[in-house]
Amino acid sequence: MPGVKNIRQGRIRIQSGDPVPLELITEFTQGDFSFTENFPTNIIRDRGRIREINAGDEQPVDWSFSATFIREFMHRTLRDKVWSGFAETILGLTPAAVNLNVATGYPYEQGSFEFDAAETGVKLAIGAAPGAVNEFSEELGTLDIENVIVVPVGGAGPGSGGFNVEQPAADVDRDVVYDAVGATTLVLPGFPADCSGGRKTMKLILDIYDSCDPPLFEDPAAGTIEVSYVVDNAFLTSDTFAEADEADTISFTGQALPVGGKVRIVPGGEP
């Protein structure tokens, strides 16, 4: 007989719409993740008798959950579609030379790009060309649909984004950290991949774990997922901050545009 599930056997993942999705894993506070599927129906009558029922206009799914403020960066992910503190190793740099518009794996928020603590570096003003070994700078970004100043990934010469760095001799890589800006999961005809017509969307995944093999706070890869509830193309409609004695809480409310108006149920877990 299956065991009773509780808060210790559930986690929420927030994924972007990038080819390799950005992902944030978080525990939710009260086990209060909820969603409502709406199935409007048109009732057709003939002389007062019901003769037929047809599906009405497709409606969005409503969802909500709360989380402790220990995961304060989750607020930015849901609100601004920014995944904070993304770490990456940049390979293939030219040693003993100035490298301009070096490509990053994802676009990043202006002002967030830094070298890893183990790297030596001096950050210059935005767009400044390095003039000494270990100097680096961000390229200039532009405002995106969620009012975040975003630097494109770069790699295609002047104006393409990325970052600039002067490398030491015999050094072809850099460990960097930045706040990555995710792409929308919903791309409508005629709109680019970073915009869904005025709002970005994301994927919310509620993972339910085997009660005998639950997840660990310190190890996101631990545990066995029995089933995932997947809310595709989700967007935030409101958030509420509440201060408390033990832990501050943020409550999130939103809607989603899943295919067919249904939340997907994935046995064994969503990738």
Secondary structure, DSSP 8 states (H G I E B T S, - for coil): ------GGGEEEEEE-SSSS--EEEE--SSS--EEE----EEEEEETTEEEEEEE-S---EEEEEEEEGGGHHHHHHHHH-EEEEEEEEE----TTSEEEEE--SS-EETT--EE-TTS--EE-STT----STTEEEE---EE-TTS-EEE-B--SSTTSB-EEEE--TT---EEEEEEEE---S---TTS-TT-SSS---EEEEEEEE-TTS--BTTBTT-S-EEEEEEEEEEEEEEEEEE--SS--EEEEEEEE--GGG--EEEET---
